[in-house]
Amino acid sequence: MPITNKTCTTYTVKPGDNLWKIAKERVTGDNPEGLTTPTPETIANAVEELKQLNQMGNSSLLKPGQLLLFAPCVEE
């Protein structure tokens, strides 16, 4: 499989952050009018997407200063 250059939105982990909080903010941010509250299932799916994109395996451990990638990633 060829390696491609992709650009993703990034987020720098802050003290006190966790994947659930970051994913919830990300999902809510996609709905700026705040018309609906994301369901726990929607947030859980976003957490799994974050873990997969960032190659975290089963780990949810975050460290302040860690850079997380968000989808969608676009070809450069």
Secondary structure, DSSP 8 states (H G I E B T S, - for coil): -----EEEEEEE--TT--HHHHHHHHHHHT-TT--S---HHHHHHHHHHHHHHTT-TT-----TT-EEEEEEEEE-
